[in-house]
Amino acid sequence: MNNTLDGKVALVTGGSRGIGAAVAVRLARLGADVALTFQQDKMRADAVADEVRLAGRRAAAVRADSADPAALIGAVDRAAAELGRLDIVVNNAGAYLTGPLDGLTLAEFEQTVAVNIRAPFIATQAAVRHMPAGGRIINIGSNMAERAVFPGFALYAMSKTALVGLTKALGRELGPRAITVNLVNPGPTDTDSNPAGGPNAGLIAGFTALGHYASPDDVAATVAFLAGDGGRYITGATVNVDGGFTI
């Protein structure tokens, strides 16, 4: 890959696995130094950081619970301090709590809002203090924000839909600073929480036009495009990487 992000520094929240890990590695292979946050699995986070280093870039793996505002702000500030600047933030960490409406608890509601809505807001607020003109904020949402085809997704879909408004409003607010803000909505993607070989995978894939799951790198490719020169004049946009799930 060419070094289109050479000299840039990126922070990927929830970067130890799945889409977040794919994004971290792809940005590194394009030339960016990468910090990533993780909550529990240090071994997996360190493995992703090692892949970043194998790409010839600097890496930092920072333990931070995205539901904890102080920890998240600290992670943003540490990434900027250790790597010298901050150009790209990918708000990827997410809570995936589903179930029938009458079975969801207040604690599950608060956890979902804290991680899926408050954390992107807090991380962006902290990041723009370090971010120069030309910065990129990229939020990771979900196809469920546009099409909820199964019951039990009310809480999750609500939280991801909120990112549409946040992305548009921040795109307007940060535009004069030449900072773009965009939203990527993945569809069925082969991750630990929704494996392509899972029991309902055939049914889920059948809702897409292409008939199969995405790989995490399919989503990472779109994030990388928005983070690079190709995304210079795109802001406030929602990009669906869902194989036609929402058409």
URUR-V301757 format. One record per pair of residues at least 12 apart in sequence whose ideal C-beta (glycine too) atoms are under 6 Angstrom apart, sorted by sequence separation. I is the first residue (numbers start at 1). J is the second residue. D is the distance in whole Angstrom. If there is no record, write none. Layout:
<<I | J | D> <I | J | D>>
This chain:
<<12 | 24 | 5> <24 | 36 | 5> <49 | 61 | 4> <144 | 156 | 6> <62 | 75 | 5> <124 | 137 | 5> <144 | 157 | 4> <167 | 181 | 5> <46 | 61 | 6> <97 | 112 | 5> <145 | 160 | 4> <45 | 61 | 4> <62 | 78 | 6> <95 | 111 | 5> <144 | 160 | 6> <145 | 161 | 4> <167 | 183 | 4> <188 | 204 | 5> <10 | 27 | 5> <95 | 112 | 5> <196 | 213 | 4> <222 | 239 | 6> <34 | 52 | 5> <142 | 160 | 4> <120 | 139 | 5> <141 | 160 | 5> <222 | 241 | 5> <95 | 115 | 4> <163 | 183 | 6> <15 | 36 | 3> <95 | 116 | 6> <10 | 32 | 5> <16 | 38 | 4> <60 | 82 | 5> <94 | 116 | 6> <141 | 163 | 5> <219 | 241 | 5> <190 | 213 | 5> <8 | 32 | 4> <9 | 33 | 5> <10 | 34 | 5> <11 | 35 | 5> <12 | 36 | 5> <13 | 37 | 5> <24 | 48 | 5> <28 | 52 | 4> <33 | 57 | 5> <139 | 163 | 5> <5 | 30 | 4> <6 | 31 | 4> <16 | 41 | 6> <33 | 58 | 4> <34 | 59 | 6> <35 | 60 | 4> <36 | 61 | 6> <37 | 62 | 5> <58 | 83 | 6> <188 | 213 | 5> <189 | 214 | 5> <190 | 215 | 6> <4 | 30 | 5> <5 | 31 | 4> <25 | 51 | 5> <29 | 55 | 5> <39 | 65 | 5> <5 | 32 | 4> <17 | 44 | 6> <21 | 48 | 5> <28 | 55 | 4> <37 | 64 | 4> <66 | 93 | 4> <1 | 29 | 5> <3 | 31 | 4> <16 | 44 | 4> <139 | 167 | 6> <1 | 30 | 6> <16 | 45 | 4> <28 | 57 | 4> <91 | 120 | 4> <16 | 48 | 6> <91 | 123 | 6> <186 | 219 | 5> <210 | 243 | 4> <210 | 244 | 6> <208 | 243 | 4> <209 | 244 | 3> <208 | 244 | 5> <208 | 245 | 5> <37 | 75 | 5> <89 | 127 | 5> <184 | 222 | 5> <207 | 245 | 6> <184 | 223 | 6> <145 | 185 | 6> <86 | 127 | 6> <117 | 159 | 5> <141 | 183 | 5> <143 | 185 | 5> <112 | 155 | 5> <116 | 159 | 4> <142 | 185 | 6> <35 | 79 | 4> <86 | 130 | 4> <134 | 178 | 6> <135 | 179 | 4> <136 | 180 | 6> <137 | 181 | 4> <138 | 182 | 6> <139 | 183 | 5> <140 | 184 | 6> <141 | 185 | 4> <143 | 187 | 4> <182 | 226 | 5> <86 | 131 | 6> <117 | 162 | 5> <133 | 178 | 4> <67 | 114 | 4> <72 | 119 | 6> <76 | 123 | 6> <112 | 159 | 5> <35 | 83 | 6> <67 | 115 | 5> <87 | 135 | 6> <88 | 136 | 5> <89 | 137 | 5> <90 | 138 | 5> <91 | 139 | 5> <92 | 140 | 4> <131 | 179 | 6> <66 | 115 | 5> <33 | 83 | 5> <72 | 122 | 5> <76 | 126 | 4> <80 | 130 | 4> <72 | 123 | 6> <76 | 127 | 5> <104 | 155 | 6> <100 | 152 | 6> <13 | 66 | 6> <66 | 119 | 4> <69 | 122 | 5> <73 | 126 | 5> <99 | 152 | 5> <101 | 154 | 6> <185 | 238 | 6> <98 | 152 | 5> <181 | 235 | 6> <98 | 153 | 6> <180 | 235 | 4> <182 | 237 | 5> <183 | 238 | 5> <184 | 239 | 5> <185 | 240 | 5> <186 | 241 | 5> <187 | 242 | 3> <187 | 243 | 5> <184 | 241 | 6> <98 | 156 | 6> <149 | 207 | 6> <187 | 245 | 4> <175 | 235 | 6> <171 | 235 | 4> <171 | 236 | 3> <23 | 90 | 5> <11 | 79 | 5> <168 | 236 | 5> <20 | 92 | 4> <9 | 83 | 4> <9 | 85 | 5> <9 | 86 | 5> <9 | 87 | 5> <10 | 88 | 4> <11 | 89 | 5> <12 | 90 | 5> <13 | 91 | 6> <14 | 92 | 5> <8 | 87 | 4> <13 | 92 | 5> <14 | 93 | 3> <12 | 92 | 6> <13 | 93 | 4> <138 | 223 | 5> <138 | 226 | 5> <136 | 227 | 5> <96 | 193 | 5> <143 | 242 | 4> <147 | 246 | 5> <146 | 246 | 5> <143 | 245 | 5> <143 | 246 | 6> <88 | 227 | 5> <18 | 191 | 4> <22 | 216 | 4> <26 | 220 | 4> <30 | 224 | 6> <22 | 217 | 5> <19 | 216 | 5> <23 | 220 | 5> <18 | 216 | 6> <22 | 220 | 4> <26 | 224 | 5> <19 | 219 | 5> <23 | 223 | 5> <4 | 228 | 5>>
